[in-house]
């Protein structure tokens, strides 16, 4: 694509805009797509752990009352497997996705969850006639199960804000709430006689019989007496879906371990201990369900190709048996769609979104399928050529390859029994490698309580499809589980893509840290209120930050800020030690771009550090959990580093440390000031020329030039893919920095954030770390207020000065630096 002509713009004099930081802008950070659930603070965990998941293979198996069939969800539809023929027959075929089936006691109906990507509701389907009844509110509904007489369904609904258990009388059409514990209640399951109700409770606790509070727990209720007890409990137990035996005496449940799950059995009347049933074949047995006779337990587990497989194991123990599906009866004619994604005529990896004529997602027979939390689109990766079995008729295909490639779409018609070939040509708006850049995502988690066990090599097709050069998956704790430590130290260097594991250290509200290019893990990974054992540790974040530097690594704060962090009443929301460590120069970088926080808000924090003369580098990361079904694509927030064409980790880390970079959620942005690039310095106190180069695959509202955090020039961006250059001259002060940013515009594919954003590292005036006195004084005042608010929060939570003398000492060091800055010195 040819670049557009480069106009020259009239520049507003710097003196006309000095005196205030750039005003808060109208953009906002990512928000949940589905209804926000009361009592669940991190909606990404709710959607990743509790919402239904889609796969090519079977999920949520449900044996029929007579034991001859198993219902399940696959490809977003319901299927019933005949165990005598091993043929799976499709039962539903609509545009929405159908999940989590449950049989009526007489085997004539299925109740299940229907999902249209913004809401879920309960459907009760007559298997003979195909007629459907629904239980639906504007809120989320999940997990239906029939009562013993078949006259009602019990399900989970957020109709009152939090997920509670409800019962819906099918004849009367009326619903009654059965639970209101606070937090969320879901996954009800009943004994055959309806006398024992087992469910999951997560969050706050209003019942003394369920203590300790704020834990994930399996609860058993005697329906006749109403008495309840906890059968198992722990903090943040992902994929927790119990099932009670037909006789009501035994419960099977998946339980999170250090690196996966295991199925355990517990006795309802004496839950003091549990028995290990199986760890499955690959360590991730999920969604257990009892055979109606109580002799077998069914479950599913992903294979090495991320395809769910169906298993059963005797309740008495033993080895799991694989239950193969020999044939799939779609109930309609199908064909084959062969998709080629090419660049300059050569097949290239890509991200694909494929749907039938009604918009139902379609997928290949192997490989991970992912649902984009922000845009509601399903995607998977191709190496360049892929084949799909699809219902005959209209099929839509979309493809992208990383943030530099505009989306390409085609609609085709696939004839019954035929193979249809479609080719999508992908063209970049900018060639990063040809310009000497490598791109990196520095904050994501390969495995984090999801439905797959991913290996480091599983990143290769993802990174190839996103044209991502460097990935640093972070090993991290899931509350008290320090997951996948064995992967730390795994590295791929010298050949793109480059991969090196890092570590996320979570000191609770002191601020989460990312440690990159380190040789050893920092211990402990966790401390602060809410964590067991280390909850009262008097340990500043300076310790892990220093650990990284001592090993030649780089460390900084991840997902640091929301919108307008220095606005009225908002300064106390920053991580407690973020301002402290920035003022003291303890961090090497700040994660200015992240899917879960606000780029403009994080930039405001970064500007103040730069204005103090602290040259903190840019960093970017998606914070994606790759093993989730509901998540984002790795690399859709990224850092571009100028390496001069070198393709090694050493060259990349060096360029990142020196600030030869820009971050982006979509647009590509380059800056030169009198020919100097970011990371360099030019003489200040004069008029300088600048050039900004924008290349974007997504709409951009405006491109701005900043001096010491203030917008001195704002011009229109691009409403369509392409390139544009901006040139001009400005008067600059003797000290400080100049940078450029691109802001605004709906970030559709290939991007996945809530708005388009890019920001260059600074070109310094005079020397790296120089300051302007007025900008330095304003920054010191704002950061001082942030530190004061942080100290108040610290003391209130830790219970006073005597409990945190070491942290308070670091805070006082930062204050002394700020006093020096106020006096005109260098902090």
SULDAJO-V818068 format. One record per helix or strand of 2 or more residues. SS is the DSSP state (2 for helix, 1 for strand). FROM is the first residue (numbers start at 1). TO is the last residue. If there is no record, write none. Layout:
# SULDAJO-V818068
{{SS/FROM/TO} {SS/FROM/TO}}
This chain:
# SULDAJO-V818068
{{1/7/8} {2/14/16} {2/43/49} {1/59/63} {1/69/74} {1/77/82} {1/87/90} {1/97/103} {1/109/115} {1/120/126} {1/132/135} {1/141/146} {1/152/157} {1/164/169} {1/174/177} {1/184/190} {1/196/202} {2/208/210} {1/216/222} {1/228/234} {1/243/244} {1/250/256} {1/261/267} {1/274/278} {1/286/290} {1/296/302} {1/308/314} {1/321/322} {1/327/329} {1/334/343} {1/346/347} {1/350/356} {1/361/362} {1/370/372} {1/378/382} {1/385/391} {1/393/400} {1/408/414} {1/419/425} {1/437/445} {2/456/465} {1/470/475} {1/477/478} {1/481/482} {2/485/487} {1/491/492} {1/498/500} {1/502/506} {2/508/510} {1/512/516} {2/542/550} {1/554/557} {2/571/573} {2/578/583} {1/589/594} {2/599/611} {1/617/621} {1/624/625} {1/630/631} {1/638/642} {2/649/657} {1/661/664} {1/668/673} {1/676/677} {1/681/682} {1/686/696} {1/700/707} {1/710/718} {1/722/732} {1/736/743} {1/757/760} {1/763/765} {2/773/798} {2/801/803} {2/805/822}}
